[in-house]
Amino acid sequence: MATVTPQNFSAMVQAPSHVEFRTKALSAVSAVVAGRLKKINVQVGDRVKAGTPIAILESADAAKMRAEVAESKAELQRAEDRMRRQDIMQKSGVGLAMERAEADVQLREARADHQRSQQALRMIGDGTDQAVILRASEDGVVLQIKSSVGSALAAGETIIEIGEPQSLWIVADVFDNDLPLIEKGAKATLQISALSEPVTGRVVAVSAAMQSDLRRGAVYIEFDNPNLVLKPGMFAKGLIEAAGPHRILLPTTAVVIRDKKHTMVYVETGDGRFEPRQVLIGQARDGQVPVLDGLKDGEKVVVSGALLLDSSASMLL
């Protein structure tokens, strides 16, 4: 039996990790309309600036959209001419109010149609007739060319990936019950498979979303040395500092497992009686486990022989 009291808790959370591009450090040049890839202007490894022409796409859809703009512009001009004639007739006293109202409606509709067709054309960018010029949206280096000249492409299909090799970080996959132990700014040591020596970094963000099937959350770590020569996809092992506020610590022998998923302890209620209490725990280390929720300061917990009190429990932690 032991009376629990929050203690200073310091440990390292281990997590499988990998190198990824930082947010906004990766961009894609994609087919804005369906078509056939006519030309690619870059090679893997080329550095490009935002706005650089990357590729040319041939698209019947683009030609149709340009024709629709020309047609809507002509219709708008006809509607404007009709409206001017009605204004002149009204001033001369020979126009009919009904005919002017109809001309006004036709003008508004023609103007709206022309604006819609222009907006649609602006989305596909530069070019003439069937040609569509695709440009880089960000500065960076060409990382991958995913299509070849002559390929038929669907709208939205990625052709080229561009990234900034210096803008990398580590993404560590941390078990859900260890996430509360990790705070922004925590130090991390990273053993990357491609490097002979460990490197260091700091936690810059903890994801709020969980991988429900794996019960893990992402922790993002920036390198202390931003000039490391790394590539996205490299595997690593992360050791993240888990120092936090005072926490209740129990020996692993105090925790029993029910139904292979519920972690329980036995708390003394008085007169030699004990009640099972479900608790949320962190990762066990060196025979000790932090209790994140379920116990209060001063409560007495069975720390040895708990399995004897619980016939439904299958094992100790």
PyMOL commands that set and color helices and strands:
alter all, ss='L'
color gray80, all
select helices_A, chain A and resi 60-92+97-124+179-181+252-254+306-309
alter helices_A, ss='H'
color red, helices_A
select strands_A, chain A and resi 2-3+12-21+26-30+35-40+47-48+53-58+131-135+140-145+152-153+158-163+168-175+187-192+199-211+216-223+235-241+248-251+256-258+262-270+273-278+280-281+288-293+300-301+313-316
alter strands_A, ss='S'
color yellow, strands_A
deselect
rebuild
show_as cartoon
